Amino acid sequence: MVLPHYGKKTATVESIFIAHEHRAGGIGRKLLKSIEGFAKGAGCVAILYSAPAGGTFERLLSLSGYAHTNAVFCRSLL
């Protein structure tokens, strides 16, 4: 979708799940490269990932050189 803030086609990823027994060997980084290749092929100029605060995925993104640009907040309506 084209996000008004960027004015260009941008991909978003809400969730990524890798079973615990498959997390070794750089599979997370390989998955990100695959997702990003797909997004680039679809004409996206950037990709936004949502990661649980303080979680493993947030740590992986931070250590891999991704910019921390936004914070997402949630309020339960139940």
Backbone as CSV, one residue per row, in Angstrom:
resi,resn,N_x,N_y,N_z,CA_x,CA_y,CA_z,C_x,C_y,C_z
1,MET,0.834,-1.176,0.000,0.000,0.000,0.000,0.880,1.243,0.000
2,VAL,0.324,2.344,-0.428,1.040,3.624,-0.374,0.682,4.280,0.954
3,LEU,1.684,4.464,1.802,1.463,5.118,3.088,1.636,6.616,2.917
4,PRO,0.699,7.415,3.432,0.789,8.872,3.267,2.113,9.459,3.764
5,HIS,2.654,8.927,4.840,3.892,9.455,5.405,5.067,9.321,4.430
6,TYR,5.095,8.225,3.681,6.203,7.973,2.753,5.866,8.374,1.319
7,GLY,4.605,8.316,0.959,4.186,8.673,-0.389,4.597,7.662,-1.444
8,LYS,5.048,6.515,-1.013,5.469,5.456,-1.934,4.971,4.125,-1.399
9,LYS,4.994,3.108,-2.258,4.513,1.775,-1.870,5.423,1.195,-0.786
10,THR,4.823,0.831,0.328,5.557,0.328,1.488,4.906,-0.957,1.979
11,ALA,5.719,-1.957,2.269,5.217,-3.232,2.791,5.144,-3.171,4.309
12,THR,4.220,-3.906,4.887,4.131,-4.031,6.336,4.029,-5.505,6.704
13,VAL,4.684,-5.875,7.801,4.634,-7.245,8.315,4.171,-7.156,9.756
14,GLU,3.029,-7.719,10.032,2.443,-7.659,11.372,3.016,-8.729,12.290
15,SER,3.218,-9.932,11.783,3.678,-11.028,12.633,4.538,-12.001,11.852
16,ILE,5.543,-12.536,12.519,6.370,-13.618,11.983,6.502,-14.646,13.100
17,PHE,6.283,-15.904,12.760,6.403,-16.967,13.748,7.336,-18.045,13.230
18,ILE,8.311,-18.414,14.031,9.205,-19.531,13.728,9.182,-20.445,14.945
19,ALA,8.836,-21.702,14.741,8.793,-22.654,15.850,10.146,-22.697,16.552
20,HIS,10.106,-22.813,17.870,11.325,-22.759,18.682,12.405,-23.717,18.182
21,GLU,12.025,-24.919,17.809,13.005,-25.920,17.378,13.654,-25.602,16.035
22,HIS,13.154,-24.580,15.329,13.697,-24.205,14.016,14.412,-22.848,14.039
23,ARG,14.641,-22.288,15.200,15.188,-20.931,15.294,16.699,-20.843,15.165
24,ALA,17.398,-21.937,15.144,18.869,-21.909,15.037,19.297,-21.773,13.573
25,GLY,20.552,-21.422,13.367,21.122,-21.416,12.017,20.775,-20.220,11.161
26,GLY,20.314,-19.129,11.762,20.047,-17.924,10.982,18.753,-17.953,10.191
27,ILE,17.820,-18.841,10.547,16.575,-18.955,9.779,15.765,-17.653,9.810
28,GLY,15.812,-16.926,10.937,15.080,-15.657,11.021,15.581,-14.645,10.009
29,ARG,16.888,-14.511,9.909,17.466,-13.572,8.935,17.168,-14.009,7.496
30,LYS,17.201,-15.319,7.252,16.871,-15.828,5.914,15.415,-15.520,5.563
31,LEU,14.531,-15.666,6.550,13.121,-15.359,6.327,12.935,-13.875,6.019
32,LEU,13.624,-13.010,6.764,13.528,-11.564,6.499,14.009,-11.235,5.091
33,LYS,15.132,-11.821,4.678,15.642,-11.573,3.317,14.628,-12.006,2.263
34,SER,13.978,-13.147,2.487,12.967,-13.639,1.548,11.767,-12.696,1.486
35,ILE,11.284,-12.273,2.647,10.156,-11.331,2.709,10.517,-10.029,2.004
36,GLU,11.712,-9.521,2.277,12.137,-8.251,1.691,12.344,-8.362,0.185
37,GLY,12.831,-9.508,-0.284,12.953,-9.728,-1.725,11.597,-9.717,-2.400
38,PHE,10.616,-10.358,-1.761,9.252,-10.369,-2.297,8.692,-8.949,-2.356
39,ALA,8.870,-8.183,-1.258,8.349,-6.811,-1.209,9.012,-5.930,-2.266
40,LYS,10.315,-6.065,-2.420,11.033,-5.280,-3.426,10.536,-5.627,-4.828
41,GLY,10.328,-6.917,-5.068,9.802,-7.360,-6.363,8.400,-6.840,-6.644
42,ALA,7.655,-6.535,-5.574,6.303,-5.984,-5.713,6.314,-4.461,-5.829
43,GLY,7.526,-3.865,-5.861,7.632,-2.423,-6.060,7.676,-1.597,-4.780
44,CYS,7.845,-2.237,-3.638,7.918,-1.501,-2.368,9.304,-0.880,-2.199
45,VAL,9.330,0.312,-1.622,10.600,0.996,-1.385,11.066,0.846,0.063
46,ALA,10.201,0.335,0.927,10.534,0.132,2.334,9.611,-0.937,2.910
47,ILE,9.995,-1.438,4.084,9.172,-2.424,4.779,9.149,-2.074,6.256
48,LEU,7.966,-2.146,6.847,7.781,-1.881,8.271,7.428,-3.186,8.967
49,TYR,8.174,-3.522,10.019,7.907,-4.726,10.809,7.315,-4.331,12.149
50,SER,6.331,-5.075,12.610,5.809,-4.924,13.957,6.430,-6.032,14.803
51,ALA,7.044,-5.652,15.934,7.708,-6.630,16.805,7.271,-6.391,18.245
52,PRO,6.979,-7.460,18.983,6.605,-7.285,20.391,7.716,-6.581,21.173
53,ALA,7.350,-5.574,21.947,8.324,-4.813,22.736,9.081,-5.734,23.681
54,GLY,10.405,-5.646,23.635,11.245,-6.452,24.514,11.413,-7.893,24.099
55,GLY,10.875,-8.266,22.948,10.921,-9.657,22.504,12.130,-9.982,21.649
56,THR,12.237,-11.245,21.298,13.342,-11.748,20.493,13.377,-11.090,19.122
57,PHE,12.210,-10.914,18.506,12.170,-10.331,17.165,12.634,-8.877,17.197
58,GLU,12.225,-8.137,18.215,12.695,-6.748,18.344,14.222,-6.726,18.486
59,ARG,14.745,-7.618,19.285,16.196,-7.694,19.487,16.904,-8.043,18.181
60,LEU,16.368,-9.014,17.426,16.953,-9.407,16.139,16.995,-8.219,15.184
61,LEU,15.896,-7.483,15.095,15.856,-6.331,14.188,16.859,-5.261,14.614
62,SER,16.941,-4.992,15.906,17.880,-3.982,16.412,19.317,-4.371,16.127
63,LEU,19.669,-5.632,16.363,21.035,-6.102,16.150,21.407,-6.210,14.673
64,SER,20.394,-6.261,13.818,20.634,-6.434,12.379,20.655,-5.110,11.626
65,GLY,20.598,-3.996,12.340,20.734,-2.696,11.695,19.445,-2.066,11.198
66,TYR,18.297,-2.579,11.615,17.022,-1.973,11.221,16.782,-0.738,12.085
67,ALA,16.238,0.313,11.504,15.954,1.543,12.237,14.675,1.395,13.052
68,HIS,14.728,1.816,14.305,13.542,1.841,15.162,12.831,3.160,14.881
69,THR,11.723,3.094,14.129,11.080,4.316,13.653,9.761,4.638,14.324
70,ASN,9.039,3.639,14.814,7.695,3.856,15.353,7.475,3.007,16.597
71,ALA,6.463,3.345,17.340,5.996,2.499,18.430,4.529,2.221,18.182
72,VAL,4.101,1.014,18.456,2.704,0.624,18.259,2.109,0.383,19.643
73,PHE,0.925,0.922,19.876,0.262,0.771,21.156,-1.062,0.045,20.954
74,CYS,-1.458,-0.714,21.950,-2.677,-1.509,21.844,-3.507,-1.327,23.098
75,ARG,-4.808,-1.195,22.940,-5.745,-1.190,24.068,-6.805,-2.231,23.770
76,SER,-6.980,-3.146,24.704,-8.005,-4.171,24.551,-9.395,-3.531,24.610
77,LEU,-10.275,-3.982,23.750,-11.645,-3.494,23.722,-12.611,-4.560,24.213
78,LEU,-12.093,-5.609,24.804,-12.940,-6.684,25.320,-13.423,-6.367,26.723
